[in-house]
Amino acid sequence: MKPYTLTIRFRETDEYEAEVGAFMRDLSKHTDKSKNKFVIDLIGGYMKRSEQERRENNFIERLRKMI
């Protein structure tokens, strides 16, 4: 598979984005992971949680129909 590149910009005029950008800039101080691995792990975790939430919602919907 061909490598996929993503560029992220953090706007300094947005307080939240500036805070996240500063964290990413200093990431090596917080963890042993590279920025690339850190972002990949975040996205992967989000994907897993989203799938789990979808399954739970489907299960709840089936229970509602049964009741």
KEVEXKE-477251 format. One record per residue (C-alpha): residue number from 0; x, y, z. Coordinates in steps of 0.001 Angstrom, whole numbers, padded with zeros to 6 digits. Each point is the difference from the previous one (the first is absolute). Layout:
<rs>
- NUM  X  Y  Z .
...
</rs>
This chain:
<rs>
- 0  000000  000000  000000 .
- 1  001223  003459  -000854 .
- 2  000770  002191  003056 .
- 3  -002676  002569  000802 .
- 4  001081  003453  001192 .
- 5  -002149  002380  002014 .
- 6  000866  003568  000917 .
- 7  -001632  001536  003069 .
- 8  -000072  003710  000709 .
- 9  -000697  001426  003438 .
- 10  -001344  003549  -000068 .
- 11  001684  002120  002647 .
- 12  -003051  002296  -000015 .
- 13  -002175  -002824  001365 .
- 14  000770  -000633  003676 .
- 15  -000844  -003707  -000120 .
- 16  001978  -000643  -003189 .
- 17  002950  001989  001328 .
- 18  000007  -002124  003170 .
- 19  -000146  -003245  -001985 .
- 20  002704  001283  -002359 .
- 21  002274  000812  002936 .
- 22  -000562  -003496  001405 .
- 23  000888  -001563  -003350 .
- 24  003068  002216  -000337 .
- 25  001231  -001204  003420 .
- 26  -001195  -003599  -000417 .
- 27  003403  -001578  000638 .
- 28  -000137  001490  003501 .
- 29  -003282  -001840  000714 .
- 30  000514  -003390  -001609 .
- 31  002586  -002198  -001677 .
- 32  -002127  -000215  -003145 .
- 33  000682  001861  -003200 .
- 34  -002606  002541  -001070 .
- 35  -000925  -002289  -002860 .
- 36  -000555  -003030  002256 .
- 37  -001858  002142  002548 .
- 38  -002497  001247  -002614 .
- 39  -000416  -003473  -001520 .
- 40  -000755  -001445  003457 .
- 41  -002525  002769  000678 .
- 42  -001818  -000601  -003273 .
- 43  000080  -003768  000489 .
- 44  -001438  000349  003499 .
- 45  -002726  002269  -001315 .
- 46  -000867  -002528  -002713 .
- 47  -000252  -002830  002556 .
- 48  -002186  002067  002345 .
- 49  -002253  001040  -002875 .
- 50  -000472  -003606  -001074 .
- 51  -000688  -001086  003591 .
- 52  -002537  002801  000409 .
- 53  -001719  -001018  -003235 .
- 54  -000251  -003618  001190 .
- 55  -001352  001070  003392 .
- 56  -002603  002223  -001644 .
- 57  -001068  -002870  -002264 .
- 58  -000284  -002291  003022 .
- 59  -002074  002552  001923 .
- 60  -002270  000459  -003014 .
- 61  -000544  -003779  -000255 .
- 62  -000865  -000103  003713 .
- 63  -002518  002833  -000454 .
- 64  -001660  -001891  -002824 .
- 65  -000204  -003148  002117 .
- 66  -001592  001869  002895 .
</rs>
